[in-house]
Amino acid sequence: MLFGLLALASMTLGSIMQKRITDNPLGTLPVQYLAGLLLCGIFVPFQPFHFEHSTGFIVPVLWMGLVVSVLATLLLYRLIARGNLVNVTSLFYLVPAVTAVMDYLIFGNRLAGLSVLGMLLIIIGLAFVFRKPK
């Protein structure tokens, strides 16, 4: 739980800091990924490293590397630069719900009733965040 709260605090702080940065993300994103690669490179010698060259490995790696990492990050930066930071960060609450729905649609895993209730509460909460003041 502590690591989850630290991750949430880090995302919040990072979003606030990103709102102040006016540099083009295409210039700063490679620097961020290089820093992450260097940090990961420190631990590689201490961990076993083996993988199979198969479609079941390559397709998810490409999806995670290109779509989730690069495109989603660029989209996040664009939303932060152009929109209300509270509205943008509120969209993070949709991630677990969308993931659960995709898991159901792609793999056929059944959604528990409590999970569906949680998703509905998230959507109701987001409706309050995004409603237009009268």
C-alpha positions in Angstrom: 0.0 0.0 0.0 2.9 2.3 0.8 4.3 1.9 -2.7 0.9 2.6 -4.2 0.6 5.8 -2.3 4.1 6.8 -3.2 3.4 6.2 -6.9 0.2 8.3 -6.6 2.1 11.1 -4.9 4.8 10.9 -7.6 2.3 11.1 -10.4 0.6 14.0 -8.9 3.8 15.9 -8.3 5.1 15.0 -11.8 1.8 16.3 -13.3 2.0 19.6 -11.4 5.7 20.0 -12.5 4.9 19.1 -16.1 2.2 21.8 -16.3 5.0 24.4 -15.7 7.3 23.0 -18.4 6.8 24.6 -21.8 9.4 22.5 -23.7 8.4 20.3 -26.5 7.8 16.8 -25.1 9.4 15.2 -28.2 12.6 16.8 -26.9 12.3 15.9 -23.3 10.7 12.5 -23.5 13.9 10.8 -24.9 15.9 12.2 -22.0 13.3 10.8 -19.5 13.5 7.4 -21.2 17.3 7.4 -21.2 17.3 8.1 -17.5 15.0 5.2 -16.9 17.1 3.0 -19.1 20.2 3.9 -17.2 18.6 3.1 -13.9 17.3 -0.2 -15.2 20.8 -1.0 -16.6 22.2 -0.8 -13.0 20.0 -3.7 -11.9 20.3 -5.9 -15.1 23.6 -7.6 -14.0 22.1 -8.7 -10.8 19.0 -10.4 -12.3 18.6 -13.4 -14.5 17.7 -12.4 -18.0 16.0 -14.9 -20.4 13.2 -14.5 -22.9 11.7 -16.4 -25.8 11.6 -14.7 -29.3 7.9 -15.3 -30.0 4.9 -13.4 -31.2 3.4 -13.8 -27.7 6.4 -11.8 -26.4 7.2 -9.4 -29.2 3.6 -8.0 -29.8 3.1 -7.1 -26.1 6.6 -5.5 -25.8 5.9 -3.4 -28.9 2.5 -2.4 -27.5 3.9 -1.5 -24.1 6.9 0.3 -25.6 5.3 2.2 -28.4 1.6 2.7 -27.5 1.6 2.7 -23.7 4.9 4.4 -23.1 5.4 6.8 -26.0 1.9 7.7 -27.3 0.1 7.6 -24.0 2.8 9.8 -22.4 2.7 12.3 -25.3 -1.1 12.4 -25.0 -0.8 13.0 -21.2 1.6 15.9 -21.8 -0.7 17.4 -24.4 -3.7 17.1 -22.1 -1.8 18.7 -19.2 -0.5 21.6 -21.4 -4.0 22.4 -22.8 -6.4 21.5 -20.1 -7.3 21.8 -16.4 -4.8 19.7 -14.4 -7.6 18.4 -12.0 -9.6 17.1 -15.0 -6.6 15.5 -16.6 -5.4 13.7 -13.5 -9.0 12.6 -12.7 -8.9 10.5 -15.8 -6.3 8.3 -14.1 -9.3 6.8 -12.2 -10.5 5.3 -15.4 -7.4 3.2 -15.9 -8.4 0.2 -13.7 -11.9 0.2 -15.1 -10.8 0.3 -18.7 -8.3 -2.4 -18.0 -10.9 -4.6 -16.4 -13.3 -4.1 -19.4 -10.5 -4.9 -21.9 -9.7 -8.0 -19.8 -13.3 -9.1 -20.2 -13.5 -8.3 -23.9 -10.1 -9.8 -24.9 -9.7 -12.7 -22.5 -13.3 -13.3 -21.3 -12.5 -12.9 -17.6 -15.7 -12.3 -15.8 -16.2 -9.0 -13.9 -17.2 -9.3 -10.3 -20.3 -7.4 -9.2 -18.3 -5.3 -6.7 -15.9 -4.4 -9.6 -18.8 -3.2 -11.8 -20.2 -1.2 -8.8 -16.7 0.4 -8.4 -16.6 1.3 -12.1 -20.0 2.9 -11.9 -18.9 4.9 -8.8 -15.8 6.1 -10.7 -17.9 7.2 -13.7 -20.3 9.0 -11.4 -17.4 10.7 -9.6 -15.9 11.8 -13.0 -19.2 13.1 -14.1 -19.1 15.5 -11.0 -15.5 16.5 -11.9 -16.3 17.2 -15.6 -19.7 18.8 -15.2 -20.1 22.4 -16.4 -20.9 24.9 -13.7 -24.2 26.7 -14.2 
